[in-house]
Amino acid sequence: MKILLIRLRLIGDVVFTTPLLRVLKRTFPETRLSYLVEREAAPVVAGNPNIDDVIVVSWSRGLRRIRDDVSLARRLRAERFDIVIDLHGGPRSSWLTWATGAQQRIGYDVAGRSWHYTKSVYRARELKPRHSVINQWDLLAAIEGWPGTPPDPAVFPAEMVPDPDVVRRVDERLRAAGVKGRDELIVVHVSAGNPFRRWPESSFSRLVSALAGANDRRRIVLSSGPADRLAVDRIADAARQELNAPRAARVLRFGDIDLAELRVLVERSRLFVGGDTGPLHIASTTRTPIVGIYGPTLPARSAPWRDPAIPTESVDVGALPCRPCDQRVCAPGDFRCLTTLAPEAVIAAAERALARGGDAVDASPIDCVDIEA
């Protein structure tokens, strides 16, 4: 049997599909499992042992997009898949699902697209507090012969396999940054894909200075997307100004980090802090404690999907009339779900996660690698 999963993007959403890969391979061990994804999110599934074939496509526009999709459709149809599951639900993914001609084509009951599928699965239109992984698990129930395996994060966690070459590269960069084996790394991701998920820079600098100043073994690495490199510099500089000279050196100058490097860096760390973005979910594929900062989104929908024994803190402002929202227009206009979230709440959550981390995690990855030159 041949199964194709389609989830073109985004990074966090692709991470949330990885528990399905494991359960599909366990349920149908003789199946050849393929995965269709766009290039930006491909590192998430590259090397996943449950996937036999990763089909990576580029994002294009206009006439080129039509040519690319027709060519891709021919390729997919030639594969003669038995089952195709559209985990994305967009116009492109639903059309490609239909174009495969598979006997079982499964997707969500979305207006104008359901005809692409042989089986459509109901998906609530409103933003209910139900986890994204569980929503996708509903699609598995439409497979003929599905045994009804429950979505247990301890058994089927989110996964991303580290590349050995990337591991060596990150270890070299840590040595170059002066990190020693006794140091406690903390990764703080400061950017987001849109303003609805962006915690203020001043709040991040307060968080970084507080964490760095509390323990002389801590070393803070700031990460961001390519568009927010200047924000990293501003936040780091502001945090260093709040610290005296010896403590300011605990905020490292580490440079750019790609997705694969970020995953390894987090695994080497004692804590990850960041908003509800792709890097948060990359971090969830490790056993490193996490503090997630939530604004318009709900932890119940997008908290890290992994063993509940691993320390995970979700911080938000609580109930607001406008929360959650669809992140198209900020009704109050001031992004209050994030601008009113006090740094002290995140700092306290970080300290709790660090305190619990030593007991909950068998061995911190940084202790398992000699990074002392």
N, C-alpha and C positions, 0 to 999 in steps of 0.2 A: 504494500500500500504506500502511496505517495501523498504527503500532506504539505500544503503551502500555507504559511502564515504571512499576512501582509500588514505591516505597520510602518509606514513611510517615515514618520517623524512624530513627535519631538523627542528629545533625549530622555526626559523623565517618563514619557509614555512608553517608549521602547523598553526602558528598564522594567516597567510594570507588566510587560508581556513575558518576561523571562520565567516567571513561575509556571506559566502554561507550557513552556518548552519541556521542562522537567517532567510534568505530569503526563504530557502526551507521549513522551518517550518511554516512561514507565508503564503506561497503560497499553501502548502499542509498540513493544520493543523492536519489532521487525520493520517498522515504518521508516521510510526515508523522509526526513523532515527538512524542508527548505524554508527560508525566510527572506522576504523582499523588504528592503529598507533603503532609504536615501543615504547618500554618502556621509552627511554630517553626523548621523546617529549610528552609523555602521560599527564604530569601535565598541559599542555596548555589546553587540552579539558576536563580534569577531572572536573566534576561538572557543565559543560555547560548545561543550562536548555533546550537547543534546541536538545540535544542528549539523546536518550533513552537508548543507549547501547554503551559503549566504549570497544572495543576489543583490548587488549594490548598484543603485541607479543614481544618476545625477538629476538635480532639479533644473529644469529648463523652462523656457517661455515661448509663446507664440507658435509659429510654424515648426520650429525645431522641437517643441514639446509634442506636437502632433506626430511628427516623424518618429521621435524617440519612443512614444507610447505605442505606436503601431508596431514598431520593430520589437519592442519588449513583449507586446501581446502575442506576437507570432512565436517568440521564444518560449513564453510560458505555455502556450497551447501545445507546442511540440513536446513539452515535458509530460503531458497526459496525467496531470494530477488527479487523484481520486477525490480529495477533499481540499477545498480552499476556504480559509477563514479570514475574513476581512476584519481585522482588529482596529482599523483606522476609521472607516465609515465616511470618508470624504468622497468627492466626485471622482477623483483619479483612481483611488483604491477600489471603489465599487465597480467602476468600469473595467479595470484590469481583472477583478475577480470574475466578472461575467465573461470576459474575453478568453479566460482559460478553458471554458467549456467543461469544467469539472462536473462530475455527476452530483456531488454535494458542494454547494456554494453557500456559505453561511455568513450572515452579517446582521447588522442592527436594522430594526424597522424604522428607517429614516424616510421621510416623505420624498418622493421622486427618485429614490434609489433602491427601494426594496425589490423592484423587478429584476435587478441584477442577480438576486440570490434565489436558490431553491428553498431555503429556509431563512425566515427573518425572525429575529429575537427582539422582544420588547426592551426598550431602554427609556427610562424616565427622562422627560424633557427638562424638568426642574432640577436644581442642584441639591439633591438629597444627600444626607450624611451617610453615604454608602461607599465603601472603598472602590477605587478604580479597578483593582485586581479582581474583586468580586464581580463587578460589572462585566468584565471581560470573560470571567469564568462562566458566565451565563451562556456564552456562545458555545462552549464545549458541550453543554447539555444537549445541543441540537445535533451532535454527531450520532449517527446510527451505532448502537452498541455501547454508548458511553455508560460507564458503571456508576456514575454519580459521586466520584471522589470529591471530598470537601476541600475548599481552598484554605489550607492551614499554613500560615507563614513560617511556622517552625519546621514543617516538612518540605514545603515548596517556597523557599524564600526567593527574593530577587537576586540575580546572579550577574556577575561580570568577571570574566577570567583575566587575570593579569598576564601580560606578555613578559617573558623572562628578560628580553632585551630592554624593555622599559623599566623593569625592576632594577637592573644594573645601572641604567642611566639615572634614575632617581636617586639611588644610593650614592652615585658619584656627585650629583648635585648637592646632596645633603652634606657630604664631606667638604665640598668646596665652600659651602655656606657656614662651615665651622660647627655643625651639629655633632654632638658627642653621644655615645651610647646611653648615658645617664639622662640626657635631656628629654623633656616632655614636649613633643610637638603638638601644636594646636593649629588646625587649618580653619580659617575664617573666609568664607566666600561672600564677597561684598556686592556682586552685581545680580541683575535679574533681567529677564527678557523684555519686560515692560514696566512702566512706572507703578503699576498696580501691585507689584511684588517687591518694590525697592525700598528697603528700610533706609532712613536718612543717613548720610555720611557721618554726621556728628554723632549719631547713636553708635555706629560701628566703631568710630575712633574711641569713644568712651569704653565700649566693650573691650577693645584690643588693649587699651592702656590698663584697664582693671585686671584683665587676665595676666598680662605680662608682669604687672607690678606685684602680684600676689605671691609669686614663687620664683626663686632665682633659677630653677631648672627649666622653666617654660621657655619655649621658642615659638613665636607666632609667625605663620606663613599666611599671607593674604593672596587669595586667588580671585580671578574675575574672568569674564568673557573678553574678547578682543576689543570691544567697544568701550570697555570700562577700565582700561589700563591707567588712565590719568586719575580715575577715582581711587584706585589702589594707592597711588603715590600720595594723593591728598590725605587719605585716611591714615596711611602709615606715618606721614609727616606730622599730622595732628596728634596721633597717639604718642609719638616719640617726644613731642614737645611737652606732653603732660608728665613724662617720666624723666628722671635724672639720667645723666650720661651713661652709667653702667647698665641701667635698666632699659634704656632706649635701644640698646644693642640686641635686646631679646626680640624685637620686631625685625624679622629678617628681610633682606633684599634677595628674593628668590627668583624673580623673573617670571616669564610666561609659562603656563602649564596647560598642556592639552588634556583631553579627556582620559586617555590611558595613563598619563603621568599623574593626574589628579587621583585616580583610583588607587594607585600604588602609594602615593603620598599620604592619603587618608589612612590606608592600611598601616602605614608606619607611625601613625599619630595616636595620641591619647583622646583626641576630641575633634569633631567637625561641627562648625556652626555656620548656618546659612539659611537663606530664604527658601520658599517652596519653588525650587527651580531644578533643572536637570542635574547639576552637581550634587544637590542634596540626595537625589536618588542614586547617583553614582556612589556616593558615600554609603548608602544603605546596603550595598553589596559587600561591605566589609563587616567586621565585628567591632569596629570602632564606635564608641558612644557618639550620639548625635543630638544636637539642639536645633530644631527646626523653627524658623520664624514665619508665622502665617499672618497674612493680611486678609485679602478678599476670599481666600480659599479656606477649606476646612481640613483639619488634621484627620477627621474621620474619613475623608475622601482620598487624601494624598500623603498620609504619614508614611514613613519608611516601612516597607513590607519585608519583615525579617523576624527572626526568633525574638519573641517578646522578652526573653531573658536579657537581651543586650540593652543597656541603658539608652533610652530614647526619650527626649523631652520635647514637647510641642508647646510653643509659647504664642499666645495671641491676646488681643484686648478683650476677648469675650463677646457677648452679644451686642450687636449693633443692628438697627433697623435695615441697613443696607447690606448686611453681610450674611451669607456670601453673595457675590455678584458675578456677572458674566464678563467682567473686566473689559467692557467696551467704553463705558462712560462712568466716571466717578460722580455719583449723584450729588453728594455734598460738595464735591469739588476740591477737597483738601486731603484726600487719601488718608482719612483719619484712622483707618484700621491699622496703618503702619506708623503714621506720624505721632500718634498718641501712645504707641507702645514704648514704655520706658526702658532704657538700657539696663536699669537695675533688675528688671524681671528676667532679662536674658542672661545677665551675669549670674544671677542666683541659680538659674537653670543649668548653666554651664558648670558651676561649682558642684551642683548635685550630681550631674552626670559624671564628672571627673571622680568624685568621691565613690560613686557606685561602680565605676569602670573597673577598678582593681579587683573587685569581688566577682563581677559578672562575666568578665572576659578571662578566658583561661590563661592567655599570655599575650601581652601587648606586642604587636608585630615588631616594634622598634627594639624590644629586648631580644628578639630572635635573630637579629642581624647585627653584625659587628660593623658599625659605621664610624668607629674611631680610627683615624688614620694612624 
